[in-house]
Amino acid sequence: MAKPAPVETAPAADFEHSLDELEQLVARMEGGELSLDESLTSFERGIGLYRHCQQALENAELRVRLLLDPEAPDTAEPFESDL
């Protein structure tokens, strides 16, 4: 039996889902109730989620730069971070 095709989600919704899952993983790991194996598995998953979120943010920044100046996106001013 064939697997159903994955449902495509909007990039913003996918980012929000990944960020939410990452926050839940961090909370579980900080709780100190996981075994070493569960902690390592959670850490690996968390790294993957972090990278996914970082890539989504970089793509969003590029889209904004293209919208601001489609002729020269590389000359657009970088975002000022509040972090």
PyMOL Python script that loads the backbone (N, CA, C, O; Angstrom):
from pymol import cmd

cmd.read_pdbstr("""\
ATOM      1  N   MET A   1       0.837  -1.177   0.000  1.00  0.00           N
ATOM      2  CA  MET A   1       0.000   0.000   0.000  1.00  0.00           C
ATOM      3  C   MET A   1       0.884   1.244   0.000  1.00  0.00           C
ATOM      4  O   MET A   1       1.831   1.326   0.783  1.00  0.00           O
ATOM      5  N   ALA A   2       0.592   2.200  -0.856  1.00  0.00           N
ATOM      6  CA  ALA A   2       1.404   3.402  -0.981  1.00  0.00           C
ATOM      7  C   ALA A   2       1.138   4.349   0.188  1.00  0.00           C
ATOM      8  O   ALA A   2       0.023   4.449   0.700  1.00  0.00           O
ATOM      9  N   LYS A   3       2.198   5.033   0.585  1.00  0.00           N
ATOM     10  CA  LYS A   3       2.057   6.028   1.641  1.00  0.00           C
ATOM     11  C   LYS A   3       1.384   7.260   1.074  1.00  0.00           C
ATOM     12  O   LYS A   3       1.623   7.616  -0.081  1.00  0.00           O
ATOM     13  N   PRO A   4       0.535   7.931   1.874  1.00  0.00           N
ATOM     14  CA  PRO A   4      -0.065   9.167   1.373  1.00  0.00           C
ATOM     15  C   PRO A   4       1.003  10.237   1.222  1.00  0.00           C
ATOM     16  O   PRO A   4       1.985  10.263   1.964  1.00  0.00           O
ATOM     17  N   ALA A   5       0.801  11.113   0.259  1.00  0.00           N
ATOM     18  CA  ALA A   5       1.752  12.206   0.040  1.00  0.00           C
ATOM     19  C   ALA A   5       1.754  13.120   1.257  1.00  0.00           C
ATOM     20  O   ALA A   5       0.701  13.381   1.838  1.00  0.00           O
ATOM     21  N   PRO A   6       2.945  13.615   1.653  1.00  0.00           N
ATOM     22  CA  PRO A   6       2.991  14.520   2.794  1.00  0.00           C
ATOM     23  C   PRO A   6       2.221  15.803   2.500  1.00  0.00           C
ATOM     24  O   PRO A   6       2.253  16.320   1.383  1.00  0.00           O
ATOM     25  N   VAL A   7       1.549  16.293   3.493  1.00  0.00           N
ATOM     26  CA  VAL A   7       0.798  17.530   3.354  1.00  0.00           C
ATOM     27  C   VAL A   7       1.781  18.688   3.454  1.00  0.00           C
ATOM     28  O   VAL A   7       2.539  18.782   4.420  1.00  0.00           O
ATOM     29  N   GLU A   8       1.770  19.562   2.466  1.00  0.00           N
ATOM     30  CA  GLU A   8       2.666  20.707   2.488  1.00  0.00           C
ATOM     31  C   GLU A   8       2.052  21.795   3.352  1.00  0.00           C
ATOM     32  O   GLU A   8       0.857  22.078   3.271  1.00  0.00           O
ATOM     33  N   THR A   9       2.891  22.397   4.175  1.00  0.00           N
ATOM     34  CA  THR A   9       2.428  23.472   5.042  1.00  0.00           C
ATOM     35  C   THR A   9       3.087  24.768   4.615  1.00  0.00           C
ATOM     36  O   THR A   9       4.124  24.768   3.952  1.00  0.00           O
ATOM     37  N   ALA A  10       2.473  25.862   5.003  1.00  0.00           N
ATOM     38  CA  ALA A  10       3.041  27.164   4.717  1.00  0.00           C
ATOM     39  C   ALA A  10       4.351  27.303   5.485  1.00  0.00           C
ATOM     40  O   ALA A  10       4.457  26.796   6.602  1.00  0.00           O
ATOM     41  N   PRO A  11       5.353  27.978   4.914  1.00  0.00           N
ATOM     42  CA  PRO A  11       6.638  28.111   5.599  1.00  0.00           C
ATOM     43  C   PRO A  11       6.510  28.694   7.005  1.00  0.00           C
ATOM     44  O   PRO A  11       7.199  28.243   7.920  1.00  0.00           O
ATOM     45  N   ALA A  12       5.650  29.680   7.192  1.00  0.00           N
ATOM     46  CA  ALA A  12       5.496  30.284   8.518  1.00  0.00           C
ATOM     47  C   ALA A  12       4.901  29.283   9.498  1.00  0.00           C
ATOM     48  O   ALA A  12       5.320  29.223  10.654  1.00  0.00           O
ATOM     49  N   ALA A  13       3.929  28.498   9.048  1.00  0.00           N
ATOM     50  CA  ALA A  13       3.317  27.499   9.918  1.00  0.00           C
ATOM     51  C   ALA A  13       4.316  26.405  10.254  1.00  0.00           C
ATOM     52  O   ALA A  13       4.359  25.922  11.385  1.00  0.00           O
ATOM     53  N   ASP A  14       5.118  26.014   9.275  1.00  0.00           N
ATOM     54  CA  ASP A  14       6.142  24.996   9.492  1.00  0.00           C
ATOM     55  C   ASP A  14       7.182  25.508  10.492  1.00  0.00           C
ATOM     56  O   ASP A  14       7.613  24.764  11.373  1.00  0.00           O
ATOM     57  N   PHE A  15       7.579  26.761  10.361  1.00  0.00           N
ATOM     58  CA  PHE A  15       8.530  27.366  11.286  1.00  0.00           C
ATOM     59  C   PHE A  15       7.951  27.374  12.699  1.00  0.00           C
ATOM     60  O   PHE A  15       8.623  26.988  13.656  1.00  0.00           O
ATOM     61  N   GLU A  16       6.704  27.817  12.820  1.00  0.00           N
ATOM     62  CA  GLU A  16       6.065  27.882  14.142  1.00  0.00           C
ATOM     63  C   GLU A  16       5.972  26.503  14.778  1.00  0.00           C
ATOM     64  O   GLU A  16       6.207  26.354  15.977  1.00  0.00           O
ATOM     65  N   HIS A  17       5.632  25.495  13.984  1.00  0.00           N
ATOM     66  CA  HIS A  17       5.541  24.130  14.496  1.00  0.00           C
ATOM     67  C   HIS A  17       6.909  23.651  14.973  1.00  0.00           C
ATOM     68  O   HIS A  17       7.021  23.071  16.053  1.00  0.00           O
ATOM     69  N   SER A  18       7.942  23.889  14.179  1.00  0.00           N
ATOM     70  CA  SER A  18       9.295  23.466  14.543  1.00  0.00           C
ATOM     71  C   SER A  18       9.783  24.188  15.796  1.00  0.00           C
ATOM     72  O   SER A  18      10.398  23.574  16.667  1.00  0.00           O
ATOM     73  N   LEU A  19       9.514  25.472  15.888  1.00  0.00           N
ATOM     74  CA  LEU A  19       9.921  26.243  17.065  1.00  0.00           C
ATOM     75  C   LEU A  19       9.196  25.756  18.311  1.00  0.00           C
ATOM     76  O   LEU A  19       9.797  25.648  19.380  1.00  0.00           O
ATOM     77  N   ASP A  20       7.913  25.465  18.178  1.00  0.00           N
ATOM     78  CA  ASP A  20       7.136  24.952  19.311  1.00  0.00           C
ATOM     79  C   ASP A  20       7.691  23.609  19.775  1.00  0.00           C
ATOM     80  O   ASP A  20       7.850  23.377  20.973  1.00  0.00           O
ATOM     81  N   GLU A  21       7.983  22.731  18.826  1.00  0.00           N
ATOM     82  CA  GLU A  21       8.536  21.426  19.187  1.00  0.00           C
ATOM     83  C   GLU A  21       9.902  21.579  19.852  1.00  0.00           C
ATOM     84  O   GLU A  21      10.212  20.867  20.807  1.00  0.00           O
ATOM     85  N   LEU A  22      10.714  22.503  19.349  1.00  0.00           N
ATOM     86  CA  LEU A  22      12.031  22.746  19.937  1.00  0.00           C
ATOM     87  C   LEU A  22      11.894  23.246  21.376  1.00  0.00           C
ATOM     88  O   LEU A  22      12.631  22.802  22.256  1.00  0.00           O
ATOM     89  N   GLU A  23      10.968  24.156  21.619  1.00  0.00           N
ATOM     90  CA  GLU A  23      10.746  24.666  22.973  1.00  0.00           C
ATOM     91  C   GLU A  23      10.296  23.548  23.917  1.00  0.00           C
ATOM     92  O   GLU A  23      10.721  23.500  25.072  1.00  0.00           O
ATOM     93  N   GLN A  24       9.442  22.658  23.429  1.00  0.00           N
ATOM     94  CA  GLN A  24       8.997  21.531  24.256  1.00  0.00           C
ATOM     95  C   GLN A  24      10.152  20.588  24.575  1.00  0.00           C
ATOM     96  O   GLN A  24      10.265  20.099  25.699  1.00  0.00           O
ATOM     97  N   LEU A  25      11.010  20.331  23.590  1.00  0.00           N
ATOM     98  CA  LEU A  25      12.174  19.472  23.820  1.00  0.00           C
ATOM     99  C   LEU A  25      13.099  20.066  24.875  1.00  0.00           C
ATOM    100  O   LEU A  25      13.572  19.363  25.768  1.00  0.00           O
ATOM    101  N   VAL A  26      13.352  21.367  24.763  1.00  0.00           N
ATOM    102  CA  VAL A  26      14.226  22.036  25.726  1.00  0.00           C
ATOM    103  C   VAL A  26      13.632  21.943  27.131  1.00  0.00           C
ATOM    104  O   VAL A  26      14.350  21.670  28.093  1.00  0.00           O
ATOM    105  N   ALA A  27      12.339  22.167  27.250  1.00  0.00           N
ATOM    106  CA  ALA A  27      11.689  22.095  28.564  1.00  0.00           C
ATOM    107  C   ALA A  27      11.817  20.692  29.155  1.00  0.00           C
ATOM    108  O   ALA A  27      12.086  20.543  30.347  1.00  0.00           O
ATOM    109  N   ARG A  28      11.626  19.673  28.334  1.00  0.00           N
ATOM    110  CA  ARG A  28      11.757  18.289  28.822  1.00  0.00           C
ATOM    111  C   ARG A  28      13.190  18.001  29.253  1.00  0.00           C
ATOM    112  O   ARG A  28      13.420  17.365  30.281  1.00  0.00           O
ATOM    113  N   MET A  29      14.143  18.470  28.468  1.00  0.00           N
ATOM    114  CA  MET A  29      15.544  18.222  28.797  1.00  0.00           C
ATOM    115  C   MET A  29      15.955  18.979  30.057  1.00  0.00           C
ATOM    116  O   MET A  29      16.701  18.455  30.884  1.00  0.00           O
ATOM    117  N   GLU A  30      15.473  20.200  30.202  1.00  0.00           N
ATOM    118  CA  GLU A  30      15.797  20.981  31.395  1.00  0.00           C
ATOM    119  C   GLU A  30      15.151  20.397  32.645  1.00  0.00           C
ATOM    120  O   GLU A  30      15.627  20.623  33.757  1.00  0.00           O
ATOM    121  N   GLY A  31      14.074  19.651  32.465  1.00  0.00           N
ATOM    122  CA  GLY A  31      13.396  19.031  33.598  1.00  0.00           C
ATOM    123  C   GLY A  31      14.239  17.960  34.268  1.00  0.00           C
ATOM    124  O   GLY A  31      14.005  17.625  35.430  1.00  0.00           O
ATOM    125  N   GLY A  32      15.217  17.419  33.552  1.00  0.00           N
ATOM    126  CA  GLY A  32      16.129  16.447  34.124  1.00  0.00           C
ATOM    127  C   GLY A  32      15.540  15.064  34.348  1.00  0.00           C
ATOM    128  O   GLY A  32      16.125  14.260  35.074  1.00  0.00           O
ATOM    129  N   GLU A  33      14.406  14.771  33.748  1.00  0.00           N
ATOM    130  CA  GLU A  33      13.736  13.486  33.961  1.00  0.00           C
ATOM    131  C   GLU A  33      14.047  12.467  32.864  1.00  0.00           C
ATOM    132  O   GLU A  33      13.598  11.323  32.941  1.00  0.00           O
ATOM    133  N   LEU A  34      14.808  12.869  31.847  1.00  0.00           N
ATOM    134  CA  LEU A  34      15.096  11.976  30.731  1.00  0.00           C
ATOM    135  C   LEU A  34      16.330  11.129  31.021  1.00  0.00           C
ATOM    136  O   LEU A  34      17.249  11.557  31.720  1.00  0.00           O
ATOM    137  N   SER A  35      16.331   9.921  30.470  1.00  0.00           N
ATOM    138  CA  SER A  35      17.516   9.083  30.562  1.00  0.00           C
ATOM    139  C   SER A  35      18.589   9.663  29.637  1.00  0.00           C
ATOM    140  O   SER A  35      18.314  10.565  28.846  1.00  0.00           O
ATOM    141  N   LEU A  36      19.790   9.147  29.742  1.00  0.00           N
ATOM    142  CA  LEU A  36      20.866   9.619  28.881  1.00  0.00           C
ATOM    143  C   LEU A  36      20.520   9.385  27.414  1.00  0.00           C
ATOM    144  O   LEU A  36      20.716  10.270  26.581  1.00  0.00           O
ATOM    145  N   ASP A  37      20.007   8.202  27.096  1.00  0.00           N
ATOM    146  CA  ASP A  37      19.644   7.886  25.713  1.00  0.00           C
ATOM    147  C   ASP A  37      18.540   8.818  25.212  1.00  0.00           C
ATOM    148  O   ASP A  37      18.605   9.307  24.084  1.00  0.00           O
ATOM    149  N   GLU A  38      17.533   9.062  26.043  1.00  0.00           N
ATOM    150  CA  GLU A  38      16.446   9.975  25.656  1.00  0.00           C
ATOM    151  C   GLU A  38      16.973  11.393  25.497  1.00  0.00           C
ATOM    152  O   GLU A  38      16.537  12.118  24.603  1.00  0.00           O
ATOM    153  N   SER A  39      17.898  11.795  26.346  1.00  0.00           N
ATOM    154  CA  SER A  39      18.489  13.131  26.250  1.00  0.00           C
ATOM    155  C   SER A  39      19.262  13.295  24.948  1.00  0.00           C
ATOM    156  O   SER A  39      19.160  14.325  24.282  1.00  0.00           O
ATOM    157  N   LEU A  40      20.035  12.275  24.588  1.00  0.00           N
ATOM    158  CA  LEU A  40      20.802  12.349  23.347  1.00  0.00           C
ATOM    159  C   LEU A  40      19.885  12.390  22.126  1.00  0.00           C
ATOM    160  O   LEU A  40      20.118  13.152  21.187  1.00  0.00           O
ATOM    161  N   THR A  41      18.844  11.562  22.152  1.00  0.00           N
ATOM    162  CA  THR A  41      17.881  11.555  21.049  1.00  0.00           C
ATOM    163  C   THR A  41      17.186  12.915  20.947  1.00  0.00           C
ATOM    164  O   THR A  41      17.006  13.445  19.851  1.00  0.00           O
ATOM    165  N   SER A  42      16.799  13.469  22.089  1.00  0.00           N
ATOM    166  CA  SER A  42      16.154  14.781  22.103  1.00  0.00           C
ATOM    167  C   SER A  42      17.109  15.867  21.628  1.00  0.00           C
ATOM    168  O   SER A  42      16.707  16.779  20.905  1.00  0.00           O
ATOM    169  N   PHE A  43      18.371  15.771  22.032  1.00  0.00           N
ATOM    170  CA  PHE A  43      19.369  16.752  21.610  1.00  0.00           C
ATOM    171  C   PHE A  43      19.553  16.706  20.090  1.00  0.00           C
ATOM    172  O   PHE A  43      19.601  17.751  19.441  1.00  0.00           O
ATOM    173  N   GLU A  44      19.656  15.511  19.525  1.00  0.00           N
ATOM    174  CA  GLU A  44      19.794  15.370  18.072  1.00  0.00           C
ATOM    175  C   GLU A  44      18.592  15.957  17.355  1.00  0.00           C
ATOM    176  O   GLU A  44      18.742  16.665  16.359  1.00  0.00           O
ATOM    177  N   ARG A  45      17.409  15.667  17.856  1.00  0.00           N
ATOM    178  CA  ARG A  45      16.187  16.218  17.247  1.00  0.00           C
ATOM    179  C   ARG A  45      16.187  17.736  17.366  1.00  0.00           C
ATOM    180  O   ARG A  45      15.822  18.443  16.426  1.00  0.00           O
ATOM    181  N   GLY A  46      16.598  18.226  18.525  1.00  0.00           N
ATOM    182  CA  GLY A  46      16.642  19.671  18.750  1.00  0.00           C
ATOM    183  C   GLY A  46      17.592  20.377  17.801  1.00  0.00           C
ATOM    184  O   GLY A  46      17.283  21.459  17.303  1.00  0.00           O
ATOM    185  N   ILE A  47      18.746  19.773  17.546  1.00  0.00           N
ATOM    186  CA  ILE A  47      19.702  20.366  16.610  1.00  0.00           C
ATOM    187  C   ILE A  47      19.082  20.442  15.213  1.00  0.00           C
ATOM    188  O   ILE A  47      19.228  21.448  14.519  1.00  0.00           O
ATOM    189  N   GLY A  48      18.398  19.388  14.808  1.00  0.00           N
ATOM    190  CA  GLY A  48      17.733  19.397  13.504  1.00  0.00           C
ATOM    191  C   GLY A  48      16.660  20.477  13.424  1.00  0.00           C
ATOM    192  O   GLY A  48      16.542  21.170  12.413  1.00  0.00           O
ATOM    193  N   LEU A  49      15.882  20.616  14.492  1.00  0.00           N
ATOM    194  CA  LEU A  49      14.842  21.647  14.523  1.00  0.00           C
ATOM    195  C   LEU A  49      15.452  23.044  14.504  1.00  0.00           C
ATOM    196  O   LEU A  49      14.955  23.936  13.817  1.00  0.00           O
ATOM    197  N   TYR A  50      16.532  23.228  15.261  1.00  0.00           N
ATOM    198  CA  TYR A  50      17.217  24.520  15.286  1.00  0.00           C
ATOM    199  C   TYR A  50      17.703  24.895  13.880  1.00  0.00           C
ATOM    200  O   TYR A  50      17.515  26.026  13.430  1.00  0.00           O
ATOM    201  N   ARG A  51      18.319  23.948  13.208  1.00  0.00           N
ATOM    202  CA  ARG A  51      18.828  24.219  11.856  1.00  0.00           C
ATOM    203  C   ARG A  51      17.695  24.534  10.892  1.00  0.00           C
ATOM    204  O   ARG A  51      17.819  25.402  10.028  1.00  0.00           O
ATOM    205  N   HIS A  52      16.592  23.818  11.052  1.00  0.00           N
ATOM    206  CA  HIS A  52      15.422  24.083  10.199  1.00  0.00           C
ATOM    207  C   HIS A  52      14.898  25.504  10.448  1.00  0.00           C
ATOM    208  O   HIS A  52      14.608  26.234   9.500  1.00  0.00           O
ATOM    209  N   CYS A  53      14.781  25.884  11.698  1.00  0.00           N
ATOM    210  CA  CYS A  53      14.294  27.224  12.036  1.00  0.00           C
ATOM    211  C   CYS A  53      15.254  28.295  11.527  1.00  0.00           C
ATOM    212  O   CYS A  53      14.819  29.315  10.991  1.00  0.00           O
ATOM    213  N   GLN A  54      16.549  28.070  11.691  1.00  0.00           N
ATOM    214  CA  GLN A  54      17.547  29.033  11.221  1.00  0.00           C
ATOM    215  C   GLN A  54      17.452  29.212   9.713  1.00  0.00           C
ATOM    216  O   GLN A  54      17.527  30.335   9.216  1.00  0.00           O
ATOM    217  N   GLN A  55      17.287  28.115   8.983  1.00  0.00           N
ATOM    218  CA  GLN A  55      17.168  28.196   7.525  1.00  0.00           C
ATOM    219  C   GLN A  55      15.895  28.946   7.134  1.00  0.00           C
ATOM    220  O   GLN A  55      15.910  29.745   6.198  1.00  0.00           O
ATOM    221  N   ALA A  56      14.800  28.695   7.842  1.00  0.00           N
ATOM    222  CA  ALA A  56      13.544  29.393   7.547  1.00  0.00           C
ATOM    223  C   ALA A  56      13.698  30.894   7.775  1.00  0.00           C
ATOM    224  O   ALA A  56      13.182  31.697   6.997  1.00  0.00           O
ATOM    225  N   LEU A  57      14.405  31.275   8.836  1.00  0.00           N
ATOM    226  CA  LEU A  57      14.629  32.700   9.103  1.00  0.00           C
ATOM    227  C   LEU A  57      15.509  33.340   8.031  1.00  0.00           C
ATOM    228  O   LEU A  57      15.252  34.466   7.607  1.00  0.00           O
ATOM    229  N   GLU A  58      16.532  32.632   7.599  1.00  0.00           N
ATOM    230  CA  GLU A  58      17.394  33.148   6.538  1.00  0.00           C
ATOM    231  C   GLU A  58      16.615  33.310   5.231  1.00  0.00           C
ATOM    232  O   GLU A  58      16.806  34.290   4.510  1.00  0.00           O
ATOM    233  N   ASN A  59      15.743  32.354   4.929  1.00  0.00           N
ATOM    234  CA  ASN A  59      14.914  32.457   3.721  1.00  0.00           C
ATOM    235  C   ASN A  59      13.952  33.630   3.815  1.00  0.00           C
ATOM    236  O   ASN A  59      13.734  34.332   2.827  1.00  0.00           O
ATOM    237  N   ALA A  60      13.377  33.851   4.984  1.00  0.00           N
ATOM    238  CA  ALA A  60      12.459  34.978   5.167  1.00  0.00           C
ATOM    239  C   ALA A  60      13.205  36.294   4.996  1.00  0.00           C
ATOM    240  O   ALA A  60      12.692  37.222   4.370  1.00  0.00           O
ATOM    241  N   GLU A  61      14.407  36.379   5.547  1.00  0.00           N
ATOM    242  CA  GLU A  61      15.202  37.598   5.401  1.00  0.00           C
ATOM    243  C   GLU A  61      15.514  37.865   3.930  1.00  0.00           C
ATOM    244  O   GLU A  61      15.446  39.007   3.476  1.00  0.00           O
ATOM    245  N   LEU A  62      15.852  36.821   3.191  1.00  0.00           N
ATOM    246  CA  LEU A  62      16.142  36.978   1.768  1.00  0.00           C
ATOM    247  C   LEU A  62      14.902  37.464   1.016  1.00  0.00           C
ATOM    248  O   LEU A  62      14.996  38.335   0.151  1.00  0.00           O
ATOM    249  N   ARG A  63      13.757  36.905   1.347  1.00  0.00           N
ATOM    250  CA  ARG A  63      12.513  37.340   0.689  1.00  0.00           C
ATOM    251  C   ARG A  63      12.248  38.812   0.946  1.00  0.00           C
ATOM    252  O   ARG A  63      11.840  39.538   0.039  1.00  0.00           O
ATOM    253  N   VAL A  64      12.475  39.261   2.176  1.00  0.00           N
ATOM    254  CA  VAL A  64      12.268  40.674   2.508  1.00  0.00           C
ATOM    255  C   VAL A  64      13.247  41.537   1.724  1.00  0.00           C
ATOM    256  O   VAL A  64      12.867  42.576   1.184  1.00  0.00           O
ATOM    257  N   ARG A  65      14.495  41.116   1.661  1.00  0.00           N
ATOM    258  CA  ARG A  65      15.486  41.885   0.894  1.00  0.00           C
ATOM    259  C   ARG A  65      15.092  41.983  -0.572  1.00  0.00           C
ATOM    260  O   ARG A  65      15.235  43.038  -1.189  1.00  0.00           O
ATOM    261  N   LEU A  66      14.595  40.879  -1.131  1.00  0.00           N
ATOM    262  CA  LEU A  66      14.169  40.902  -2.530  1.00  0.00           C
ATOM    263  C   LEU A  66      12.979  41.836  -2.727  1.00  0.00           C
ATOM    264  O   LEU A  66      12.880  42.515  -3.749  1.00  0.00           O
ATOM    265  N   LEU A  67      12.086  41.868  -1.757  1.00  0.00           N
ATOM    266  CA  LEU A  67      10.932  42.763  -1.862  1.00  0.00           C
ATOM    267  C   LEU A  67      11.344  44.227  -1.734  1.00  0.00           C
ATOM    268  O   LEU A  67      10.773  45.092  -2.398  1.00  0.00           O
ATOM    269  N   LEU A  68      12.324  44.507  -0.889  1.00  0.00           N
ATOM    270  CA  LEU A  68      12.770  45.881  -0.693  1.00  0.00           C
ATOM    271  C   LEU A  68      13.513  46.415  -1.917  1.00  0.00           C
ATOM    272  O   LEU A  68      13.334  47.570  -2.301  1.00  0.00           O
ATOM    273  N   ASP A  69      14.333  45.586  -2.519  1.00  0.00           N
ATOM    274  CA  ASP A  69      15.100  46.011  -3.683  1.00  0.00           C
ATOM    275  C   ASP A  69      15.372  44.811  -4.581  1.00  0.00           C
ATOM    276  O   ASP A  69      16.427  44.186  -4.476  1.00  0.00           O
ATOM    277  N   PRO A  70      14.431  44.483  -5.462  1.00  0.00           N
ATOM    278  CA  PRO A  70      14.591  43.294  -6.301  1.00  0.00           C
ATOM    279  C   PRO A  70      15.780  43.385  -7.268  1.00  0.00           C
ATOM    280  O   PRO A  70      16.279  42.361  -7.734  1.00  0.00           O
ATOM    281  N   GLU A  71      16.228  44.593  -7.565  1.00  0.00           N
ATOM    282  CA  GLU A  71      17.353  44.759  -8.492  1.00  0.00           C
ATOM    283  C   GLU A  71      18.698  44.474  -7.816  1.00  0.00           C
ATOM    284  O   GLU A  71      19.632  44.009  -8.469  1.00  0.00           O
ATOM    285  N   ALA A  72      18.799  44.751  -6.517  1.00  0.00           N
ATOM    286  CA  ALA A  72      20.078  44.567  -5.823  1.00  0.00           C
ATOM    287  C   ALA A  72      19.836  44.130  -4.376  1.00  0.00           C
ATOM    288  O   ALA A  72      20.048  44.921  -3.457  1.00  0.00           O
ATOM    289  N   PRO A  73      19.396  42.891  -4.158  1.00  0.00           N
ATOM    290  CA  PRO A  73      19.107  42.456  -2.786  1.00  0.00           C
ATOM    291  C   PRO A  73      20.337  42.442  -1.890  1.00  0.00           C
ATOM    292  O   PRO A  73      20.206  42.518  -0.669  1.00  0.00           O
ATOM    293  N   ASP A  74      21.529  42.347  -2.469  1.00  0.00           N
ATOM    294  CA  ASP A  74      22.747  42.318  -1.658  1.00  0.00           C
ATOM    295  C   ASP A  74      23.083  43.683  -1.059  1.00  0.00           C
ATOM    296  O   ASP A  74      23.855  43.763  -0.104  1.00  0.00           O
ATOM    297  N   THR A  75      22.515  44.750  -1.605  1.00  0.00           N
ATOM    298  CA  THR A  75      22.807  46.084  -1.080  1.00  0.00           C
ATOM    299  C   THR A  75      21.795  46.522  -0.031  1.00  0.00           C
ATOM    300  O   THR A  75      21.939  47.597   0.550  1.00  0.00           O
ATOM    301  N   ALA A  76      20.785  45.717   0.219  1.00  0.00           N
ATOM    302  CA  ALA A  76      19.784  46.059   1.240  1.00  0.00           C
ATOM    303  C   ALA A  76      20.453  46.090   2.604  1.00  0.00           C
ATOM    304  O   ALA A  76      21.389  45.333   2.860  1.00  0.00           O
ATOM    305  N   GLU A  77      19.978  46.957   3.471  1.00  0.00           N
ATOM    306  CA  GLU A  77      20.522  47.074   4.829  1.00  0.00           C
ATOM    307  C   GLU A  77      20.168  45.821   5.612  1.00  0.00           C
ATOM    308  O   GLU A  77      19.042  45.333   5.511  1.00  0.00           O
ATOM    309  N   PRO A  78      21.111  45.285   6.396  1.00  0.00           N
ATOM    310  CA  PRO A  78      20.792  44.120   7.224  1.00  0.00           C
ATOM    311  C   PRO A  78      19.821  44.509   8.341  1.00  0.00           C
ATOM    312  O   PRO A  78      19.745  45.668   8.749  1.00  0.00           O
ATOM    313  N   PHE A  79      19.084  43.512   8.818  1.00  0.00           N
ATOM    314  CA  PHE A  79      18.136  43.741   9.896  1.00  0.00           C
ATOM    315  C   PHE A  79      18.879  44.062  11.179  1.00  0.00           C
ATOM    316  O   PHE A  79      19.946  43.508  11.443  1.00  0.00           O
ATOM    317  N   GLU A  80      18.315  44.955  11.973  1.00  0.00           N
ATOM    318  CA  GLU A  80      18.846  45.239  13.295  1.00  0.00           C
ATOM    319  C   GLU A  80      18.203  44.269  14.258  1.00  0.00           C
ATOM    320  O   GLU A  80      16.977  44.200  14.337  1.00  0.00           O
ATOM    321  N   SER A  81      19.000  43.524  14.987  1.00  0.00           N
ATOM    322  CA  SER A  81      18.487  42.532  15.908  1.00  0.00           C
ATOM    323  C   SER A  81      18.336  43.118  17.299  1.00  0.00           C
ATOM    324  O   SER A  81      19.192  43.872  17.762  1.00  0.00           O
ATOM    325  N   ASP A  82      17.234  42.766  17.967  1.00  0.00           N
ATOM    326  CA  ASP A  82      17.019  43.189  19.352  1.00  0.00           C
ATOM    327  C   ASP A  82      17.652  42.226  20.327  1.00  0.00           C
ATOM    328  O   ASP A  82      17.614  42.454  21.536  1.00  0.00           O
ATOM    329  N   LEU A  83      18.240  41.144  19.818  1.00  0.00           N
ATOM    330  CA  LEU A  83      18.806  40.111  20.696  1.00  0.00           C
ATOM    331  C   LEU A  83      20.152  40.490  21.217  1.00  0.00           C
ATOM    332  O   LEU A  83      20.761  39.728  21.968  1.00  0.00           O
TER     333      LEU A  83
END
""", "prot")
cmd.dss("prot")
cmd.show_as("cartoon", "prot")
cmd.util.cbc("prot")
cmd.orient("prot")
